[in-house]
Amino acid sequence: MDTNTEKLNKKPLVSICMITYNRAVFLSEAIESAQKQSLTDWELIIVDYDSKDNTKEVVEKYISEDSRIKFYSSGEYTTVGISRNFSLARACGKYVAVLDSDDVWCDPQKLQLQYDFLESHPDHALIGGGVVIINKDSKEQKRYMNPLSDAEIRQQMFLRNPFAHSSVMYKRELALKIGGYEMSVAEDYDLFLRFGCVAKFANLEKYVLNYRVHDSNVTVTDKIKTLAIVVPLIKKYKGKYPFYYRAIVWRVAKLWAYRLFLKFRLKKLQ
C-alpha cells in the first residue's frame, strides 16, 4: 500500500461531531476553535438540519482549506437526537468530542489532555471539563468547574447534569454499543446516565469550553420541556446513582416554579 493510500485509509484519533441549524453567525468561531487544538489528528463532522441562512457557504470556505472537515445535510429539521446519531454514525475516530456550533473550545490543549486521560484510564468512558458561560457577543458572564472524580460526579448525577455536552470526549464504540442518543430532548444527559452504568467518568480541572447562552437556545418553555422529560428519566435509572428522592423533589419543584412563572408572564401580556 502506497503512502497516499495509507493516508486515505487512516482513521483519525478523534471525531469532532457538530450539529447546526441557522447558526452561521457563530459557526466560524466554533470551527476555528477546533483548528487551534494542539492535537491535530481529528476529523470534524458538521451536520446541518437544512439551515435557511448561509451556513453552507461558511462551511464550504473551511472545507476548501481543511480536508479534515466534512459537511452533511440531514435534510429537513428532524430532532437533535437523530442529528447527533447521524453524525455519530459517520464518525471514524476512536473517541468522539462534541462541539455544538454556537460553542467554542477555549483551551487549545483540550483534545490532547482528554485523549491522554482516556488512553491512560481504560475504565473511564467519558471526560469533560470546566465551563465559561459567554453571551452572543462572546463576553464572559460567569464560570464554573464541574466535579472532577468519578465518585464526585456520581454524587451529583441525579441532582444536575455534571457535564456540558460540548466539553466532553467519549469512547465512540461504547457509545454505539449502548445505543447512542435515544432521546430528542435531554439526549446528552440520557447518554451520560447510560455511560455511567458501564464505565467511569471524569472532568478535567481546567476550563475547556465557552458555552454560549443566547436568545435562541435558552427559553423558559425549553426548560419546562426538558424538566418534564428529565423527571421520568431519573426514575428510569433509580438505584444507579445516589440522592434519587432528593433529585425528584428538586426537579419537580423547579418544573412547577417554571410553569408558574410562565403562566404569570403570559397573564401579564394579555
C-alpha positions as CSV (number, residue, x, y, z in Angstrom):
1,M,0.0,0.0,0.0
2,D,1.5,3.4,-1.0
3,T,1.8,6.4,1.3
4,N,-1.2,8.2,-0.2
5,T,-3.5,5.2,0.1
6,E,-2.4,4.8,3.8
7,K,-3.3,8.4,4.5
8,L,-6.7,8.0,2.9
9,N,-7.4,4.8,4.9
10,K,-6.0,6.2,8.2
11,K,-8.7,6.8,10.8
12,P,-8.4,9.9,13.0
13,L,-7.8,9.7,16.7
14,V,-10.8,11.9,17.4
15,S,-14.1,12.6,15.6
16,I,-15.5,16.1,16.4
17,C,-19.3,15.9,16.0
18,M,-21.1,19.2,15.4
19,I,-24.8,19.7,14.6
20,T,-26.1,23.1,13.4
21,Y,-29.2,24.9,12.4
22,N,-29.2,28.6,11.4
23,R,-26.0,29.3,13.4
24,A,-23.8,30.8,10.6
25,V,-23.1,33.8,12.7
26,F,-21.4,31.7,15.3
27,L,-20.0,28.9,13.1
28,S,-16.6,30.3,12.2
29,E,-15.6,30.8,15.9
30,A,-16.6,27.2,16.7
31,I,-14.7,25.7,13.7
32,E,-11.6,27.8,14.3
33,S,-11.5,26.7,18.0
34,A,-11.2,23.1,16.7
35,Q,-8.5,24.1,14.3
36,K,-6.5,25.7,17.1
37,Q,-6.2,22.4,19.0
38,S,-2.7,21.1,19.7
39,L,-4.0,17.6,18.8
40,T,-4.4,17.8,15.1
41,D,-5.3,14.2,14.2
42,W,-9.1,14.8,14.0
43,E,-12.0,15.0,11.7
44,L,-14.8,17.5,12.0
45,I,-18.2,16.2,11.0
46,I,-20.7,19.0,10.6
47,V,-24.4,18.0,10.2
48,D,-26.8,20.7,9.1
49,Y,-30.6,20.5,9.6
50,D,-31.3,22.4,6.4
51,S,-30.4,25.9,7.6
52,K,-32.0,28.9,5.9
53,D,-29.0,31.2,6.4
54,N,-25.6,31.0,4.8
55,T,-24.3,28.0,6.9
56,K,-23.4,26.0,3.8
57,E,-21.3,28.8,2.3
58,V,-19.5,29.4,5.6
59,V,-18.6,25.7,6.0
60,E,-17.6,25.3,2.3
61,K,-14.9,28.0,2.8
62,Y,-13.3,26.0,5.6
63,I,-13.6,22.7,3.7
64,S,-11.7,24.2,0.8
65,E,-8.8,24.9,3.1
66,D,-9.0,22.0,5.5
67,S,-9.6,18.4,4.3
68,R,-10.4,17.2,7.9
69,I,-13.8,19.0,7.7
70,K,-16.8,17.1,6.4
71,F,-20.2,18.5,5.8
72,Y,-23.6,16.7,5.6
73,S,-27.2,17.8,5.4
74,S,-29.7,15.8,7.2
75,G,-32.5,17.3,5.1
76,E,-35.5,18.9,6.8
77,Y,-35.4,19.6,10.5
78,T,-35.8,16.3,12.5
79,T,-34.7,16.1,16.1
80,V,-31.5,16.9,17.9
81,G,-31.1,13.2,18.9
82,I,-31.5,12.0,15.3
83,S,-29.0,14.5,14.1
84,R,-26.5,13.6,16.7
85,N,-26.8,9.9,15.8
86,F,-26.4,10.9,12.1
87,S,-23.0,12.5,12.9
88,L,-22.0,9.6,15.3
89,A,-22.7,7.1,12.6
90,R,-20.3,8.8,10.3
91,A,-17.5,9.2,12.9
92,C,-14.4,7.1,12.5
93,G,-12.3,8.2,15.4
94,K,-11.5,6.1,18.5
95,Y,-13.0,8.9,20.5
96,V,-15.8,11.4,19.9
97,A,-15.6,15.1,21.0
98,V,-18.8,17.1,20.8
99,L,-18.7,20.7,19.7
100,D,-22.1,22.5,19.1
101,S,-22.0,25.2,16.5
102,D,-22.6,28.1,18.9
103,D,-20.0,27.0,21.4
104,V,-16.2,27.5,21.5
105,W,-13.3,25.5,22.9
106,C,-11.3,27.9,24.9
107,D,-8.3,25.7,25.7
108,P,-6.1,24.6,22.8
109,Q,-4.9,21.6,24.9
110,K,-8.4,20.3,25.4
111,L,-8.4,17.4,23.0
112,Q,-4.9,16.3,23.8
113,L,-5.5,16.3,27.6
114,Q,-8.7,14.4,27.2
115,Y,-7.3,11.9,24.8
116,D,-4.3,11.3,27.1
117,F,-6.5,10.8,30.0
118,L,-8.8,8.3,28.3
119,E,-5.8,6.4,26.9
120,S,-4.3,6.1,30.4
121,H,-7.6,5.3,32.1
122,P,-9.3,2.5,30.2
123,D,-12.0,2.1,32.8
124,H,-13.3,5.6,32.0
125,A,-15.7,6.2,29.1
126,L,-16.1,9.9,29.2
127,I,-14.3,13.1,30.3
128,G,-15.5,16.7,30.4
129,G,-14.1,19.9,31.9
130,G,-14.8,23.4,33.3
131,V,-17.2,25.8,31.6
132,V,-17.2,29.5,30.9
133,I,-20.6,31.0,30.1
134,I,-20.5,33.6,27.3
135,N,-23.2,35.7,25.7
136,K,-24.0,36.2,22.0
137,D,-21.1,38.7,21.8
138,S,-18.6,36.2,23.3
139,K,-18.4,38.2,26.5
140,E,-17.9,36.1,29.7
141,Q,-20.9,36.0,32.1
142,K,-19.7,33.5,34.7
143,R,-17.7,30.3,35.0
144,Y,-17.9,27.1,36.9
145,M,-15.9,23.9,37.5
146,N,-17.6,20.6,37.3
147,P,-16.9,17.8,39.8
148,L,-13.7,16.0,38.9
149,S,-13.6,12.4,40.0
150,D,-15.9,9.6,39.2
151,A,-17.1,9.4,42.9
152,E,-17.8,13.2,43.0
153,I,-19.6,13.1,39.6
154,R,-21.9,10.3,40.7
155,Q,-22.9,12.2,43.8
156,Q,-24.3,14.9,41.6
157,M,-25.5,12.8,38.6
158,F,-29.2,12.9,39.6
159,L,-29.2,16.4,41.0
160,R,-27.8,18.1,37.9
161,N,-26.0,17.2,34.7
162,P,-22.3,17.4,35.7
163,F,-21.1,17.7,32.1
164,A,-21.5,20.4,29.4
165,H,-22.1,18.4,26.2
166,S,-19.6,20.5,24.1
167,S,-16.9,19.8,26.8
168,V,-16.9,16.0,26.6
169,M,-14.9,13.4,24.9
170,Y,-16.1,9.8,24.9
171,K,-15.4,6.3,23.5
172,R,-17.2,6.0,20.2
173,E,-17.6,2.2,20.1
174,L,-19.0,2.2,23.6
175,A,-21.5,4.9,22.7
176,L,-22.7,2.9,19.8
177,K,-22.9,-0.2,21.9
178,I,-25.2,1.4,24.4
179,G,-27.4,2.8,21.8
180,G,-26.2,6.3,21.0
181,Y,-28.6,9.2,21.5
182,E,-32.0,7.8,22.3
183,M,-34.0,10.9,23.1
184,S,-34.9,14.1,21.3
185,V,-34.6,16.3,24.5
186,A,-32.0,15.8,27.2
187,E,-30.4,13.4,24.8
188,D,-26.9,14.1,26.2
189,Y,-28.0,13.6,29.9
190,D,-29.6,10.3,29.0
191,L,-26.4,9.1,27.2
192,F,-24.3,10.1,30.2
193,L,-26.5,8.2,32.6
194,R,-26.1,5.1,30.4
195,F,-22.4,5.6,30.2
196,G,-22.2,5.6,34.0
197,C,-23.9,2.2,34.2
198,V,-21.0,0.6,32.4
199,A,-17.9,2.8,33.0
200,K,-16.4,5.7,34.9
201,F,-16.5,9.4,34.5
202,A,-14.1,12.3,34.9
203,N,-13.8,16.1,34.4
204,L,-10.5,18.0,33.7
205,E,-9.7,20.6,36.3
206,K,-9.4,23.1,33.5
207,Y,-11.8,25.5,31.8
208,V,-12.1,24.0,28.3
209,L,-15.4,25.3,27.0
210,N,-17.0,28.7,26.3
211,Y,-20.7,27.8,26.4
212,R,-22.8,30.4,24.6
213,V,-26.1,31.4,26.1
214,H,-28.3,33.5,23.7
215,D,-32.0,34.1,23.0
216,S,-32.4,31.2,20.6
217,N,-31.0,28.4,22.8
218,V,-32.4,29.0,26.3
219,T,-36.1,29.8,27.0
220,V,-38.4,29.1,29.9
221,T,-40.5,26.9,27.6
222,D,-37.4,24.8,26.8
223,K,-36.6,24.4,30.5
224,I,-40.1,23.2,31.2
225,K,-39.9,20.8,28.3
226,T,-36.6,19.4,29.5
227,L,-37.6,19.0,33.1
228,A,-40.8,17.2,32.1
229,I,-38.6,14.6,30.4
230,V,-35.8,14.6,33.0
231,V,-38.0,13.6,35.9
232,P,-39.2,10.3,34.4
233,L,-35.6,9.8,33.0
234,I,-34.2,9.9,36.6
235,K,-36.9,7.4,37.6
236,K,-35.7,5.1,34.9
237,Y,-32.2,5.0,36.5
238,K,-33.4,4.7,40.1
239,G,-30.8,2.8,42.1
240,K,-27.9,3.5,39.7
241,Y,-26.9,6.8,41.4
242,P,-27.4,8.4,44.9
243,F,-29.9,11.0,46.0
244,Y,-32.8,9.7,44.0
245,Y,-35.6,11.1,46.2
246,R,-33.9,14.5,46.7
247,A,-33.4,14.8,42.9
248,I,-37.1,14.0,42.2
249,V,-38.3,16.6,44.7
250,W,-35.8,19.2,43.5
251,R,-36.6,18.7,39.8
252,V,-40.4,18.6,40.3
253,A,-40.2,21.8,42.4
254,K,-38.2,23.5,39.6
255,L,-40.7,22.3,37.0
256,W,-43.7,23.8,38.8
257,A,-41.8,27.0,39.5
258,Y,-41.1,27.5,35.8
259,R,-44.7,26.7,34.9
260,L,-46.0,29.3,37.4
261,F,-43.5,31.8,36.1
262,L,-44.6,31.2,32.5
263,K,-48.3,31.4,33.4
264,F,-47.7,34.7,35.3
265,R,-45.7,36.2,32.4
266,L,-48.4,35.2,29.8
267,K,-51.1,36.6,32.0
268,K,-49.3,40.0,32.2
269,L,-49.0,40.0,28.4
270,Q,-52.8,39.6,27.9
